[in-house]
Amino acid sequence: MHKKLVSSLAVSMAMSAFLAACGSNDGNNTSSPSASPSESASPSPSASPSESASPEKVENFTVSLRHIQIGDAQKFRKAILDDVVAKTEAEVPGLKFELDPVEDQVNRFTKLPAEMAAGNPPKIFDVFGGAGDTQKYAAAGRMLDLTPILDELGIKDKFLSGVLEPFSVDGKVYGLPIGGNTEGIFYNTELFAQYNLNPPTTWDDLIKAADTLKANDITPFAMGSSGAWVPNMLVNTLIGRVAGEKTNNGFITGEVKWNSPDVLAAYQLYADWEKAGYFSKGELGKDYDGMLNDFVAGKAGMMFDGSWRSSAFKNDAVGGAIAGKVAFVSLPAVPNGKGDQTSVNANYANGYGFSSDVNENEKKAITAFIKNLYSDEMQLRGLLEDGVLPSMKLSEASVAQVSDPVVKQVLDVLANAGASFPHFDSVVQSKVYTETETQLAKLIAGKATPQQVGDAIQKVQDAENAAAAK
């Protein structure tokens, strides 16, 4: 079947990784160690002490590494990181990493901004691309210019087209995206079959499924909103569907307002689903893991989540109880929605950054860390083990190893998308995004109307845009 041309960067990236061979397999990222002193030829008995080779003294040093791979849901990513850490420590004499696990939102919105302001961030740290994070910190001189390292390793051109842009300033690269994702609907195929429901690929089928599930005392959508970033995923896609896929980029230019009719219509749709009882009861007290638990237990028929969740439904994973009973589709076209209704949310916004305040030993460690993490082997592991879409071009041999049915469905969704749009947390300023979470929690609790939500967010957006213009 003829596939549509994917016009947006992120979808192009995913498809070029999946459908095209982009160079030979570079998975052999281990360098051959040079001969150690003990492997040198032994001095002859007549050799004087001054002629005997003495082992070079190794200087021990530590490198701090901030990561967000906490909890069972991130165990595969943590395993990959642990392997990279061990491999890098083995390659760099004297190196010892100090791992600092911090929850994602705490790192991004509390700890890292404070450390950047004080000038003492970790040497390696989890970071988002975009104006509110990497580009701001790089402009302040806090982040290491990685361009010479990428040139040294010969991997700059191996990243998918466009993925380095949110991590770059004036043509210099300051961060590296570890992978990508899209967001859509996971649904329980067994429950759908039990109630004779069609897959939720059209709006009518989606609403019929939600109403039927609710009538049978099954929550239509599992939702854990104690962290507002979780329901914000759905809000972001509703905005893309109702207002069009180009909406998010307009917030920082002023071309689009949070309180414009189209954006408010998306918030109203979310509020309508709240009133209809489509989401988990007590969702503001339920966390992200609790949301998954409800879905796995069959208490909910659907779950709107990131494609990375596909890894949860393997036989040996946290959602193994419904392995083989889960499918993935994008949010269907919204009636009277604007723009390309086949567009999808696709992001390559999260990755690693590095402090500009490093010595030569630390820079050697960073170089080896990048070499080992940003390789064909680790990019493939991220896809196979954790459902993370690669940010680099994979070899044909690597692509051929993709067999997980849910991962294949994710790739099919991307392949059939006519365009893509980013999540607004990778576009707008940090204070604006924080306000979207605050206001969404109020909307869910019934303490704010869509109009009040839009007005409050736009007030912060106006202030941030004005500050950026100075």
C-alpha positions in Angstrom: 0.0 0.0 0.0 1.3 3.4 -0.9 2.4 5.3 2.2 1.9 9.0 2.6 4.9 11.3 2.5 5.7 12.2 6.0 6.3 15.9 5.9 7.4 16.8 9.4 10.8 16.2 10.7 10.1 13.8 13.5 8.1 11.4 11.4 10.7 11.6 8.7 13.2 10.6 11.2 11.3 7.6 12.5 10.6 6.3 9.0 14.1 6.8 7.7 15.3 4.8 10.7 12.8 2.1 10.0 12.6 1.9 6.2 16.0 2.8 5.0 19.4 1.4 5.5 21.6 4.3 6.4 25.1 3.1 6.3 26.9 0.0 7.4 26.5 -1.5 10.9 28.5 0.6 13.3 27.7 -1.6 16.3 31.3 -2.4 16.8 31.8 0.6 19.0 34.5 -0.9 21.1 38.0 0.3 20.4 40.9 -2.1 20.5 42.8 -1.5 23.7 46.5 -0.9 23.3 48.9 -3.2 24.8 49.2 -2.8 28.5 52.5 -2.5 30.3 52.3 -6.1 31.4 52.0 -7.2 27.8 55.3 -5.5 26.8 58.4 -7.6 26.2 60.1 -8.4 29.5 63.5 -6.7 30.0 66.5 -9.0 29.7 68.2 -10.1 32.9 71.1 -7.8 32.2 68.9 -4.8 31.8 69.4 -2.1 34.4 66.5 -0.8 36.5 66.5 2.4 34.6 65.9 0.4 31.4 62.9 -1.4 32.8 59.5 -0.1 31.8 57.4 1.0 34.8 53.5 1.0 34.6 52.1 4.5 34.0 50.3 5.8 37.1 46.5 6.0 36.8 44.8 9.0 38.2 41.4 8.1 39.7 38.6 10.6 39.1 34.8 10.7 39.3 32.2 12.1 36.9 28.7 12.9 38.1 25.9 11.6 36.0 22.3 12.7 36.6 19.6 10.4 35.1 15.8 10.0 35.4 15.6 6.2 35.0 13.7 5.5 38.2 11.2 2.8 38.9 10.0 -0.4 37.2 8.7 1.4 34.1 12.2 2.7 33.3 14.1 -0.5 34.1 15.0 -1.2 30.5 16.5 2.3 30.0 18.3 2.0 33.3 19.8 -1.4 32.2 21.1 0.2 29.0 22.5 3.1 31.0 24.2 0.7 33.4 25.8 -1.2 30.6 27.1 2.0 29.0 28.5 3.2 32.3 30.3 -0.1 32.9 31.7 -0.2 29.4 32.9 3.4 29.6 34.5 2.9 33.0 36.4 -0.1 31.6 37.7 2.0 28.7 38.8 5.1 30.6 41.5 4.4 33.2 40.7 5.7 36.7 37.1 6.7 35.8 34.2 6.1 38.2 30.8 7.5 37.5 28.6 8.8 40.4 25.0 8.1 39.4 22.4 10.6 40.7 18.9 9.4 40.0 16.3 12.2 40.2 12.6 12.1 39.2 12.0 13.6 35.7 9.9 16.7 36.7 12.1 17.5 39.7 15.2 17.4 37.6 13.8 19.5 34.8 11.9 22.1 36.7 13.6 22.3 40.1 17.1 20.9 40.4 18.7 21.5 37.0 17.5 25.1 36.7 18.9 25.9 40.2 22.2 24.2 39.4 22.5 26.0 36.1 21.8 29.4 37.8 24.5 28.6 40.3 26.9 27.3 37.7 27.3 23.8 39.1 25.3 21.3 37.1 26.4 17.6 37.0 29.0 16.8 34.4 26.5 14.7 32.6 22.8 15.3 33.0 19.4 14.5 31.5 18.1 17.5 29.5 15.3 18.5 27.1 16.0 20.3 23.9 14.4 23.6 22.9 14.3 27.2 24.0 13.3 26.5 27.6 16.1 24.1 28.3 19.2 23.2 26.2 19.2 26.4 24.1 18.8 28.6 27.2 21.5 26.8 29.1 23.9 26.8 26.2 23.4 30.5 25.5 24.3 31.1 29.2 27.6 29.2 28.7 26.7 26.3 30.9 26.8 23.5 28.4 29.7 21.8 26.6 30.0 22.3 22.8 29.8 18.7 21.5 30.5 19.5 17.9 34.3 18.7 18.1 33.5 15.4 19.9 30.9 14.4 17.3 33.4 15.2 14.5 36.1 13.2 16.4 33.7 10.2 16.7 32.4 10.6 13.2 28.7 10.3 14.3 27.2 13.7 13.6 25.7 12.6 10.3 24.4 9.4 11.8 21.7 11.3 13.7 18.3 11.6 11.9 17.7 14.7 10.0 16.6 17.6 12.2 16.8 15.8 15.6 19.8 17.9 16.7 18.2 21.2 16.0 16.5 21.7 19.4 19.9 20.9 21.0 21.8 23.4 18.9 22.7 27.1 19.0 24.3 28.9 16.1 25.2 25.6 14.4 26.9 24.1 17.5 25.5 21.0 19.2 25.1 21.1 23.0 23.0 18.0 23.7 22.1 14.7 22.1 18.5 13.2 21.9 18.5 9.6 23.2 15.5 8.6 21.2 11.9 9.6 20.2 8.3 8.7 20.8 4.8 9.3 19.6 1.7 9.3 21.7 -1.6 7.5 21.0 -4.1 5.0 22.3 -3.3 1.6 23.7 -6.4 -0.6 23.9 -7.3 -4.0 25.3 -8.1 -6.1 22.3 -9.7 -8.8 24.5 -12.2 -6.3 26.1 -12.9 -4.8 22.7 -13.7 -8.3 21.3 -15.8 -9.1 24.4 -18.1 -6.1 23.8 -18.0 -6.4 20.0 -16.2 -3.1 19.6 -14.2 -1.9 16.6 -10.7 -0.6 17.1 -10.8 3.1 18.0 -9.6 4.3 14.6 -12.5 6.6 13.9 -14.1 9.2 16.2 -17.4 7.4 16.2 -15.8 4.1 17.1 -13.8 5.7 19.8 -16.9 7.4 21.4 -18.9 4.2 21.0 -16.1 2.2 22.7 -15.9 4.7 25.6 -19.7 4.7 26.2 -20.0 0.9 26.0 -17.1 0.3 28.4 -18.5 2.9 30.8 -22.0 1.2 30.6 -20.3 -2.0 31.7 -18.5 -0.5 34.6 -15.2 -0.4 32.9 -13.3 2.9 32.8 -12.9 4.0 29.2 -9.5 5.6 29.7 -7.0 4.7 32.5 -5.6 8.1 33.7 -3.2 9.0 36.5 -3.2 12.7 36.8 -1.2 13.3 40.1 1.5 14.4 37.7 -0.2 16.7 35.2 2.2 15.8 32.4 0.3 12.6 32.0 -3.1 14.1 31.0 -1.2 16.9 29.2 -0.2 14.3 26.6 -3.8 13.9 25.6 -4.5 17.7 25.8 -1.5 18.3 23.5 -2.8 15.8 20.9 -6.4 17.2 21.1 -4.9 20.7 20.4 -3.1 19.3 17.4 -6.3 17.7 16.1 -8.8 20.5 16.9 -6.6 23.5 16.2 -4.1 22.0 13.7 -0.6 20.5 13.8 1.1 23.9 13.5 -0.5 25.4 16.6 2.1 24.7 19.2 4.9 26.5 17.4 2.7 29.6 17.2 2.6 30.0 21.0 6.1 31.4 21.3 5.8 33.6 18.2 2.5 35.1 19.3 0.7 33.9 16.2 -1.4 31.6 18.4 -3.0 32.3 21.7 -3.8 29.8 24.5 -7.2 31.4 24.8 -8.0 31.4 21.1 -11.3 29.6 20.2 -9.6 26.6 18.6 -7.3 25.9 21.6 -10.2 26.5 24.0 -12.3 24.0 22.0 -9.6 21.3 22.7 -9.7 22.1 26.4 -13.5 22.0 26.3 -13.4 18.5 24.7 -11.2 17.3 27.5 -13.5 18.8 30.0 -16.5 17.1 28.3 -14.7 13.7 28.7 -14.2 14.5 32.3 -17.9 15.2 32.8 -18.8 12.0 30.9 -16.7 9.9 33.3 -14.3 8.7 30.6 -11.3 8.9 33.0 -10.3 7.0 36.1 -12.1 8.0 39.3 -9.8 9.8 41.7 -7.3 10.4 38.9 -5.7 13.4 40.7 -4.6 11.0 43.4 -3.4 8.3 41.0 0.1 8.3 39.6 1.6 7.1 36.3 2.3 3.6 37.5 -1.2 3.4 39.0 -2.7 4.3 35.6 -0.8 1.4 34.0 -1.9 -1.0 36.7 -5.5 -0.2 36.1 -5.1 -0.9 32.4 -3.2 -4.1 33.0 -5.8 -5.3 35.5 -8.6 -4.8 32.9 -10.2 -2.0 34.9 -9.8 0.3 31.9 -10.2 -0.5 28.2 -7.9 2.2 26.8 -4.9 4.3 27.9 -3.5 7.4 26.1 0.3 7.1 26.5 3.6 7.4 24.9 4.9 4.7 22.5 7.6 3.9 25.1 4.9 2.1 27.0 5.0 -0.8 24.5 7.8 -2.3 26.5 5.5 -2.8 29.4 3.5 -5.4 27.6 6.2 -8.0 27.1 5.8 -11.3 28.8 8.4 -10.6 31.4 7.5 -6.9 32.0 5.2 -5.1 34.4 2.2 -5.5 32.1 3.0 -9.1 31.1 -0.5 -10.1 32.3 -2.0 -8.7 29.1 0.9 -9.5 26.7 -0.6 -10.2 23.3 -3.8 -8.4 24.2 -2.7 -4.9 23.5 -2.8 -2.8 20.3 -1.8 0.8 19.5 -3.5 3.4 17.3 -3.2 7.2 16.9 -6.0 9.4 18.2 -8.5 9.4 15.3 -9.6 12.4 13.3 -11.7 14.9 15.2 -14.9 16.1 13.5 -14.4 19.6 12.0 -10.8 19.5 13.2 -8.3 21.7 11.4 -5.1 20.8 9.6 -3.9 17.3 8.7 -6.0 14.8 10.7 -3.5 12.0 10.1 -0.8 14.0 11.8 0.8 12.6 15.0 2.6 13.8 18.0 6.2 12.9 17.6 9.1 14.0 19.8 12.8 13.7 20.0 13.2 16.2 22.8 14.8 14.3 25.6 18.5 13.4 25.9 21.8 14.1 27.6 23.7 17.3 28.0 27.2 18.0 29.5 28.7 20.7 31.6 31.0 23.2 30.0 33.1 23.1 33.2 35.1 19.9 32.6 38.8 19.1 32.6 40.6 16.9 30.1 40.0 13.6 32.0 36.3 14.4 32.3 36.1 15.3 28.6 37.7 11.9 27.8 35.0 10.2 29.9 32.3 12.2 28.1 33.6 11.3 24.7 33.7 7.6 25.6 30.2 7.9 27.1 28.8 9.4 23.9 30.6 6.8 21.8 29.1 3.9 23.8 25.6 5.3 24.3 25.0 6.7 20.8 25.7 3.5 18.9 23.8 1.2 16.7 23.7 -1.4 19.4 22.2 0.8 22.1 19.8 2.5 19.8 18.5 -0.9 18.7 18.2 -2.0 22.3 16.2 1.1 23.2 13.8 0.2 20.4 13.5 -3.5 21.1 13.6 -3.4 24.9 11.9 -0.1 25.7 10.0 1.0 22.6 12.1 4.1 22.2 12.2 5.2 18.6 15.9 5.6 17.5 17.3 9.1 17.1 20.1 7.7 14.9 20.0 5.8 11.6 19.9 2.1 12.1 21.6 -0.5 9.9 19.5 -2.9 7.9 20.5 -5.8 10.1 19.3 -3.9 13.2 15.9 -2.9 11.6 15.3 -6.6 10.7 15.4 -7.5 14.3 12.2 -5.6 15.1 9.5 -8.2 15.8 7.3 -6.9 18.6 3.8 -6.4 17.2 3.0 -3.3 19.3 6.3 -1.7 18.2 5.4 -2.5 14.6 2.0 -0.8 15.1 3.8 2.3 16.4 6.0 2.4 13.3 2.9 1.9 11.1 1.2 4.8 12.7 4.3 7.0 11.9 4.5 5.6 8.4 0.9 6.5 7.7 1.0 10.0 9.2 0.9 13.0 6.8 2.6 15.3 9.3 3.7 15.6 12.9 3.7 18.1 15.7 5.9 18.4 18.8 4.6 18.3 22.4 4.3 21.8 23.6 6.7 21.1 26.5 9.5 21.0 24.0 8.4 24.3 22.4 7.2 26.7 25.0 9.2 28.2 27.9 9.4 26.2 31.1 7.2 28.6 33.1 4.5 28.4 30.4 4.6 24.6 30.5 4.4 24.6 34.3 1.4 26.8 34.1 -0.3 24.4 31.7 0.1 21.7 34.3 -1.3 23.9 37.1 -4.3 24.9 35.1 -5.0 21.4 33.8 -5.2 20.1 37.4 -7.7 22.9 38.1 -9.8 21.9 35.0 -9.8 18.2 36.1 -10.9 19.2 39.6 -13.7 21.4 38.2 -12.1 24.5 39.7 -11.5 26.2 36.4 -13.3 26.5 33.0 -11.5 26.1 29.7 -11.7 29.9 29.3 -10.1 30.5 32.6 -7.4 27.9 31.8 -6.6 29.5 28.5 -6.5 33.0 29.9 -4.2 32.0 32.8 -1.7 30.2 30.5 -1.7 33.1 27.9 -0.8 35.6 30.7 2.3 33.7 31.4 3.0 33.2 27.7 2.8 36.9 27.1 5.3 37.6 29.9 7.8 35.0 28.7 7.6 36.2 25.1 8.1 39.8 26.2 11.1 38.8 28.3 12.6 36.8 25.3 12.2 39.9 23.1 14.3 42.1 25.3 
